[in-house]
Structures are given as structure tokens and as C-alpha cells.
């Protein structure tokens, strides 16, 4: 299996820093199913190519396969065949390029955060659905896609094409994003994995899909294929994507979970249930209306889902948003101003700016209401006191709306290990009693009273999935 990554940025050999692999060396990494080699066939200042070559050992591969895998019996006999890119290559990538996939590069941190010109080539990639499927999955991520079918036999054109393609992706992206997209989409296009899916597979998908999967128009199909249509895991993954990225959570009927839909058309909208993300948005908006708060700032606005909803509602007269992440703010601006028009008098959106909730900022002041929707659980507990002082003490709006996950409800998520949290970036998740204790203490300290509202289906045993506190001064 072969993967090549080429860049033409200035000082192209800096690709070695990003991949943490020196261009002058050939490196070898043992895998449970073979050996991965990393080398640079081209390492010039203007063009640099890194190659990952995976040499599969058929004996090792058979030993790593359980008897429950579909091709176990066949694997005992067919053991000298060529292998095309698959989940084996994705696993090798995760092992060999682990630090690069995390976006970490201590010698060149600014480069790791930058989009660079990239060309990625996979000479032989299984692609269920043909070249159009590769286009469908990669093009929305900003790639120019070339998927050329590989003929069954060049000498016998009448035999037609195989299910393999030569895939070439060209675009300008962060290298970490490109690697994580490949990690997810290689087994998705193959529609198969070489190993048994454990519940932690959802965590892998959420981590690798951060920043792109939730907004992908085919996130449902990608999630189903990645998780082998396992109903519980798919539902959990889609729910967590909605929580993490403010994306619509998809409702799946049993047929769509059990097998790949024959059509690529969107699912009928009238059959979709209201997602937890939508419940949360509606609950926040209703709380603001109930308190007659028309001037609102969204503290930790993320990609701007709530801002967009408020901007379309004539009830609200002035809206602003802030977030610590530049990338999240760029998504918010695109969501709010998709036509790149200049600001006009009468716009409800006053400002969207970068800011940290642990530091007092005059721009946080002057609003009737502040919203912290799924924000506090991302704050390290020792710094939570600073957020309390900034929001309730310094900004001190008349109304503060806070939502956060209910940890007790996590037992209802299939595939979420006991004690695990819904997202890898959560620093904590509170039970209902813990949230009430925190809310009561903060309200008393800063002259507020608080009422508690369950958000989502209120389970009689473990409560609603989201808990909301509405503070009024």
C-alpha cells in the first residue's frame, strides 16, 4: 500500500518538521500486520514528497484476525496477494504520523496551524460506489478530486473497470486536517475494516473528525460506514457530533442503520426527529424570550449556530459573539455573512470577536443577556472561578443562560465507556446535583437567582441529556 504527500510551499522540506520524519532518512515502523516505511523520493526546497509504504505480512495479518471476521477462512489460504489501501493503511498512518495528526510541531508551530499546498496520491484505493463516491466525500472538504478507475486488466478492455481507483487530492489545507480526513475516509470508501469495532471507535471518529465531519453534507453516510452500520455506535457518534460542533443531529431509521441506503438522496426531512442540538438551541432562545432579553452576547459562540438563529429573529435587537478559537470564528462569520457583504445599518449582529472568558473584557459588557451554551465543561476546573468573576461579576448582564451536559445521562449513550465523557475536550461533566450546587453558589455570590430547566427528553431515572440554568439578577 502506498500513500504520497507532496507540498510546494516555500522551503518545502519543512514537510519533514510537520511529519516529524527527517527527509534524509528512511525509517521503518513495525506494525502488527506488517511493516511501514517512510521515505522521501523528492526532497527539494520547492517541492517535497513524503511516502508511506506499507508492506503487509500475510502471516501477521492472519494472526491478528479473529475467527469472527468475515474473511477469516479465506485468509488462511489466500496469503500472497497484493493489497490496496484500506483501514490497514489508516492504522499505520495513525501509528507513524500520530503527532502530525494532532497538529503539533514544536519547531514550527505557526506552520502546523497554517494551510499549505498539498497533493496526496493513493495509486490503488478500494472505492465502493466508484469515482463519484470519492468526489462526494472529499470535495466538500476543499479538495480538487481526481479518481481514475483502475481497469480489471489493461490487456482486456472489455472486462471493464475494477472497484479500485487511483485517487489524487489537490488542495490547500492544514496537514493535520488532511491526515485526519484520510484516516476516516480510507476505510469509509473501502466500506470495510480489518479489525473488530470496539466502543472506543466512536471516540476515534470524533477525534479525527473534529473541525470537519460535523459540517460535512454526508456526515451520516460517513459515520454509518466508518462504524459498520452498528446502530448504537452510529446514534452515539451522530449525537456527540451534534453536541461538539453545533451541527444538526441526524435521526436514523432502522433500515438506514442496518444497511447502506441504495439512493444518495437526502433523507426525508419530515421523518426526522428534533435533535438534542436543536432542542438546546430552542430552549436557549425561549429562555431569552421569557426574560425579555433583546440584546444578547454569546460567550463561546463556536461556529455561530446560535448567533445565526438569533440574527434571523426580529425579537432580538443586538447580537454579538466571542470565542477563543480563530477557526471557530471564521466558521461563524461564514455562517452569518455567506455573501461577504459589508455591514449595513440595522444589522442585528454588532460584533463577532476573539476573546477569552478568563479575562475581563469591556466588550463583554452592556448586554441584557449572556449565553454560555456548552462552554463551562471545556474550562479547566481551576480556571472556572475566573470565568465566574468575568461573566457574573464584571460583565454582569441582567440574564445569564448556561447549558452543560448531564453526566448522569451518559449511561444512555451506547458505546460510551463507563465514566467517559461525551467529548475529548471536556474537562468535566456534572451530575444534576453538582450543577445545582455550582449554580446556587454562583447566584448567591453575585446577586442572582437561578431556575433549572431540563433540555431534551427527561429520563425519569437519569434526567435530561442537557441541563440549563437561567440566572436573573
Phi, psi and omega in degrees: 000137185229137174226130174239142180234120183238140173227153178237023178292164175300140186054061188301333181292353172298347173305328178297323176295317183295322181272351183060037178223122186289132181297339183270002184239151168256124184243149186233134183227117180285135176242166180292344184239010180158208183227132176257134179241136175241128179208170184239100177292339179218123182220069177257170181290335182254345179209129182223133180236126173253140181237137171247115180248120180253116178262107184279129175266109185300329179291314176299321182297315179298320182293334181271356182262131177283164181292343180277353180287147188300326185253026183300311182297317180297324182296339179288339186247317181271095187228019180221050184245159174286152181242138176260161183304138185200200177296337174299316179291321178298318178296319178296320176303313182297330179280314187280323184249032186304311183293322178296322180293335177279355179077024183256131175206091185300321180289334182223063184298324180292328179290322179297332180269355185264151171277133182232155178292131183225145168228122181243131183233132172236106186296329182220108183231121174297133185220088178292120185110354175080184183304326180299329179292320177297318177299317183297321184274324186267326186300319180297347181270003177100009181268144161275124191247129170238115179237102185260121181299142176267122182294153176300318177204117181303336181280344182230081184301330182296341180290340178085195185263153174279183176271013181255152176228155166266114188256128174235123179247129179232130180182179178241104185217165168295139180298321180299318179297317181299315181294319179293324176296317177298318181304320180280315193276341176299305177292335178293316179292323176289334183058040179198155174227151184272359183226163180288138182277118174264165180303332181289355176297330176296317179299318178300316181295316181297317180296311183290333182270002184299130176089351181217325188290318184298328181269359183287133181297339179247033182300328179296311180295320179297315181296317180298315181292318182298324183259019174053036176059025177282113192310307184297317181294320181296314180298317179298314182297315181294323177295318180290326175298318179297318180295318189282327191240009183059032181261154177298133177276134184270140176262130184246132174270165186302324181295317182292333178282320188284330181212157181294130178300140181290331181258151176265007180292154178297152178291148181301126184294326184292345181265358183276135175280163178287127183281166176298320179300318178291319175305315183295314180300314181297321181294319179296313180299318180295321178298318178296319177296316181301328180266006179053043180261110186258339179252114194230139170241131179265106182271107188091054190286346179058226184277004171090019181298313179292318179303316180299319180294316179294324182294336181269358185255118183296344180296326186267133186259334183211129186224137172222163178215152177217151177205155180279343186264123175299319183296317179298319181295325178295323175295320181297317179296319178295322180293322184278326186227066185293339180262009177056028180286154176288161177297143179238154176299135181097352176299136178286330181282116182276314184196148171227118192216163178276138178193155179248132185284354179271359181231136178298136184218123181300336181290345178281345187271163172091011180250152177286330184217148172235143180241130169240089185262110181056050183243313192296331181288350176268000183261132175300133183310320179296341182261357182295326178300323178295320178297318179301314181294320181293313186283307187272335182263310184276303180291315172047054175290167180293330183228137171231127178249124182237129171239150180201155180297150172264109185299330181296331183283349185298336179294345179274355179266112175297139176088354177266116185297150178304130180085350180282157178257164188288338182217145185294340181268356178291132178272336177197163169220129188263148166287172179297320180294321180294318179294318179298318180297316178297312183297317180296320180294314181295317180299315181295323183290333188240012174079034178244162162242158187225140171241148186251135183230123174285143181238126185096183181296123185274098181291130183297337182265316187242004177082182180286156180295330180237140175246142183231135174246129178250109182265133177232137184262000000 
